């Protein structure tokens, strides 16, 4: 796709991007698609998918207690547990605010590890990465399920295809993951300020009517995905029938706020005419 050439103008040393259609075919790639990049918070969708596999395997339940008092696995996946961003302390009661929490995903990883008696990094590899052929993706050792995975654009195209046509999970589980959990909760979207509402599914941010936002103005409200502070993003737009992955080696900042929406707009425009 010619639109992906936009990444050449990004103020980064290295970047790669790809677009994946709903049928799993790759519409286009650009840049070093086999290069490994730190994912930062794009780790979270991978971790969430592993948690959902554990749920389908019967190791855990979405509404069983996990985290602070009154919180469940569902609360933790949806950033509604009340846990602080990077501390194991509660800022609010579960289900009352959308507090984006790395600590919540670390708590999830520990919860799944206890339930399965498998280290979370190993569970993620066995449940998600290996079945999808994501050989260059890893959460090393005791790395945080919130932010410490590394991957490539080539590997994430496989994950993007899975999100659109699930093989590892029942499509009903994936549909639930992309449905707003605890509707109406307000909160801060990192880098983009207070959002009312700040909608999330089970490990995936849901665009809805958020403004400002890191996707495009013409992205459908059903668009879901995640971005990372290492200058990475993955979105799926069900109405467009496609997903887009972009990885770079420059931390998120004003450059990304300026560069990412035009890329998304160009991708969506080229998809409409292809």
NORPE-V210192 format. One record per backbone hydrogen bond with DSSP energy under -0.5 kcal/mol. CO is the residue of the C=O (numbers start at 1). NH is the residue of the N-H. If there is no record, write none. Layout:
# NORPE-V210192
CO/NH
CO/NH
This chain:
# NORPE-V210192
1/4
2/5
3/6
4/7
5/8
6/9
7/10
10/12
14/249
15/32
16/247
17/30
18/245
19/27
19/28
20/243
21/24
25/21
25/27
28/19
30/17
31/33
32/35
33/154
37/151
39/42
40/43
41/44
42/46
43/47
44/48
45/49
46/50
47/51
48/52
49/53
50/54
51/55
52/56
53/57
54/59
54/60
55/58
61/64
62/74
64/73
68/71
71/66
72/76
73/77
74/78
75/80
75/81
76/79
77/203
79/99
80/95
82/91
82/92
85/102
85/103
87/89
89/84
93/96
97/99
98/100
98/188
101/105
102/106
103/107
104/108
105/109
106/110
107/111
108/112
109/113
110/114
111/115
112/116
113/117
113/118
119/122
119/123
120/124
121/125
122/126
123/127
124/128
124/129
125/130
128/132
129/134
130/133
133/135
134/137
138/140
138/150
140/143
144/147
144/148
146/44
147/40
148/140
149/39
149/40
150/138
151/37
152/156
153/157
154/158
155/158
155/159
156/160
157/161
158/162
159/163
160/164
161/165
170/173
170/174
171/175
172/176
173/177
174/178
176/179
177/202
182/185
185/198
186/98
187/195
188/190
189/192
189/193
193/189
195/187
197/199
199/206
200/181
201/203
204/201
205/225
207/210
216/219
220/223
221/208
223/207
224/236
225/205
226/234
228/231
228/232
229/252
232/228
233/246
234/226
235/244
236/224
236/238
237/240
237/241
237/242
241/22
242/237
243/20
244/235
245/18
246/233
247/16
253/256
253/257
254/258
255/259
256/260
258/262
259/263
260/264
261/265
262/266
263/267
264/268
265/269
266/270
267/271
268/272
269/273
270/274
271/274
